[in-house]
Amino acid sequence: MSVPTLIVVGRDDTYTPVADAEAMHAAVPGSTLAVVESAAHLPNLERPGVFNGALRAHLDRCARLAR
């Protein structure tokens, strides 16, 4: 895959644990991994400020790459 990729996981997610997200991150060159503390399977709802910050940073990176 050659597109900017953001992988987000909640630290306390037991359904898709951090180890799975780390494996995805390792398999996708150039990807970014964001581990959201104090969140489980829905970090976008459980910690929206942290999630939105990770997403904003990713989108900013994408915008820089597009220039």
C-alpha positions in Angstrom: 0.0 0.0 0.0 1.4 3.4 -0.9 -1.1 5.8 0.6 -0.8 7.6 3.9 -2.4 5.3 6.5 -3.4 6.0 10.0 -4.0 3.1 12.4 -5.8 4.0 15.6 -6.4 1.7 18.5 -7.6 2.0 22.1 -5.0 0.9 24.6 -7.8 -1.2 26.4 -9.3 -2.7 23.3 -9.7 -6.5 23.8 -11.5 -7.1 20.5 -8.7 -5.7 18.3 -5.8 -5.4 20.7 -2.8 -3.1 20.4 -0.7 -6.1 19.3 -2.9 -6.4 16.2 -2.6 -2.7 15.4 1.2 -2.9 15.8 1.2 -5.8 13.3 -0.8 -3.8 10.8 1.5 -0.8 11.4 4.5 -3.1 10.7 2.9 -4.4 7.5 2.0 -1.0 6.0 5.2 1.0 5.2 5.0 4.6 6.2 1.9 4.1 8.3 1.3 6.0 11.5 0.1 4.2 14.7 -1.9 6.1 17.3 -2.6 4.3 20.6 -5.3 6.1 22.5 -4.9 5.7 26.3 -7.9 5.1 28.4 -10.0 3.9 25.5 -11.2 0.6 24.2 -12.8 -0.3 20.9 -14.3 3.1 20.1 -11.6 5.6 20.8 -13.3 8.2 18.6 -16.2 8.2 21.0 -14.4 7.4 24.2 -11.6 10.0 23.8 -12.7 12.3 20.9 -10.2 15.0 21.6 -7.3 12.6 21.5 -8.7 10.8 18.4 -9.4 14.1 16.6 -5.8 15.3 17.4 -4.4 12.1 15.8 -6.7 12.4 12.8 -5.8 16.1 12.4 -2.1 15.4 12.5 -2.6 12.6 9.9 -4.6 14.9 7.6 -1.9 17.7 8.0 0.7 15.1 7.0 -1.4 14.1 4.0 -1.7 17.8 2.9 2.0 18.3 3.2 2.6 15.2 1.1 0.2 16.4 -1.6 2.1 19.6 -2.2 
